Amino acid sequence: MAATNGDAPKITLYTNHRCPYAHRAHIVLKELGLPYEEVIIDLERPRDPWYLEVNPRGLVPSIKFNGEIITESAIVSQFLADVYPSPLLPATGGVDAALKRARINFFIDTWNTKCNSYWLQITKKDTDEEKEALAKEFVGIVSKEIEPLLKDASPFFGGSSKVTLAEAITAPFILRTYAYAKHGILPQSVIAGFNTLPNFSKWAAEVIKQDSVTYIWNEETTVEGTKKRIAKMKAQSK
Ligand SMILES: N[C@@H](CCC(=O)N[C@@H](CS)C(=O)NCC(=O)O)C(=O)O
């Protein structure tokens, strides 16, 4: 492939800056220092037929890499990290690299399967009591599942001084969790609870201030958009 022969790849990222999944691809591209062209997809209206040809599921993100389409944020991120070995992810080959990749993938899997759905579940609850109860459960799960995996973070996963794929995949959700608690979408008790987790809170504070994580982030528009989406979801469920 041309990219591995030293030629600059031609990358188009189909994205929307409010989407946490697309955010993953932005982080990876920035960490790898890869130039890319951006095409913003308006998610407020039905997808144009041309975009359904790019991604028949109609979702963002998608990338076009030297003419090849790749979809699904985790797959896009892993693909780019595999083409360009970097501190994000060691290249395959040998047990040490395989082990590091396995550890990173386990962290990502743990966040995705055990923790990531809580924020949405909490916002769907009607009463403060229900929200607080679920917030407590969320903090409990992060404490049980994630806190031990960050014991050697320094400041990033596995003792890495640079952002790894573990951060690139989870950062959009960590960032939103803190922002949503700050703006009343989630209970403040989530952050108070996180603050009792030394490994997680130290790690998260580093993650959410990285340039690669913040360069497309617009807290105001994301928070407003999320509030509208929650209101619409609640109205539809009545
Ligand atoms: N599993 C997908 C999820 C992507 C996703 O849900 N993207 C949302 C925006 S955050 C989307 O494109 N929604 C368009 C729609 O539902 O119409 C991924 O990881 O890429």
PDBQT file of the ligand as one rigid body, heavy atoms in Angstrom, charges set to zero:
ROOT
HETATM    1  N1  LIG A 301     -20.971   2.005  15.748  1.00  0.00    +0.000 N 
HETATM    2  C1  LIG A 301     -20.805   3.240  15.040  1.00  0.00    +0.000 C 
HETATM    3  C2  LIG A 301     -21.698   4.304  15.671  1.00  0.00    +0.000 C 
HETATM    4  C3  LIG A 301     -21.618   5.613  14.938  1.00  0.00    +0.000 C 
HETATM    5  C4  LIG A 301     -22.822   6.498  15.253  1.00  0.00    +0.000 C 
HETATM    6  O1  LIG A 301     -23.767   6.102  15.950  1.00  0.00    +0.000 OA
HETATM    7  N2  LIG A 301     -22.814   7.710  14.697  1.00  0.00    +0.000 N 
HETATM    8  C5  LIG A 301     -23.978   8.558  14.829  1.00  0.00    +0.000 C 
HETATM    9  C6  LIG A 301     -23.625   9.970  15.249  1.00  0.00    +0.000 C 
HETATM   10  S1  LIG A 301     -22.879  10.014  16.843  1.00  0.00    +0.000 SA
HETATM   11  C7  LIG A 301     -24.647   8.701  13.481  1.00  0.00    +0.000 C 
HETATM   12  O2  LIG A 301     -24.002   8.725  12.462  1.00  0.00    +0.000 OA
HETATM   13  N3  LIG A 301     -25.965   8.811  13.490  1.00  0.00    +0.000 N 
HETATM   14  C8  LIG A 301     -26.705   9.040  12.313  1.00  0.00    +0.000 C 
HETATM   15  C9  LIG A 301     -28.107   8.550  12.396  1.00  0.00    +0.000 C 
HETATM   16  O3  LIG A 301     -28.399   7.786  13.309  1.00  0.00    +0.000 OA
HETATM   17  O4  LIG A 301     -28.885   8.923  11.549  1.00  0.00    +0.000 OA
HETATM   18  C10 LIG A 301     -19.332   3.669  15.074  1.00  0.00    +0.000 C 
HETATM   19  O5  LIG A 301     -18.676   3.330  16.071  1.00  0.00    +0.000 OA
HETATM   20  O6  LIG A 301     -18.855   4.275  14.112  1.00  0.00    +0.000 OA
ENDROOT
TORSDOF 0
